[in-house]
Amino acid sequence: MLSNAEMQYRVKNNVPADENCYTKIEWSRTYRECAKEFYDTVIPWLQNYANGDPSGIRLVFWFDS
């Protein structure tokens, strides 16, 4: 595990990643604060679309590196 300072250096200087290229971060913002538009727009739309039965709704997120 790298320190935050070492990770910032590697990112800033485009140092290639290896198996030890991770660091721990923490923050105190809520999910709603971080994804305000999603919570304020998509969640209400999904709740309306589900007609009171959220078990029929599935969200799929795809991250491709």
N, C-alpha and C positions, 0 to 999 in steps of 0.2 A: 504494500500500500504506500502511495506517495503522499507527502504533505501537500496541502493546498497550494503553497508557494511553488513547490516543484511541479505540480500539475499545471499551474498557470504559466510557468516558464516553458514547459513542453508544448503547450497549446500555442502560446505566442510565437515560439520559434520553430513550429512544425516538426518537432522531434517525433520520429516514428514510434508508434505504440508497441508495447510488448506485453507479455502475460501479467506483469506487475503494474500495468498502467491503469490504476484506479485510485480514487481518493474518496474520503468520506466528507459529505457536506450536510448541513442542517439548515432549516429555515423555519420560521414560525408563521408564515402566511397560510391561510386555509386553502383548501382545494377551490372553493368558490372564488376567492380573491385571485388565484392563479389562472382560473379558467372562466372568468366572469361571463364572457360572451356565450360560451357553451352552456353554462348554467342558466343564463337569462334567456337564451333563445332556443337551444336544442332541447333541453330537458322539458320545458313546458310543452313544446311541440310533440315530443315523444309521449308525454303523459296524456295529451289530448288524443293522439293517434292510437294509443293503447286502449282507449275506451274503458278505463278502470281495470284492465287486466295486463299488468306489465310483464307477466310471464311469457307473453307472445312477442316481446320485443328483444332483439339481439343486436348488440353493437359489436362490430368487428374492427379492430385497429390493426393496421399492418405497418410495420416499421421495417424498412429495407435499408440495410447498411451497405 
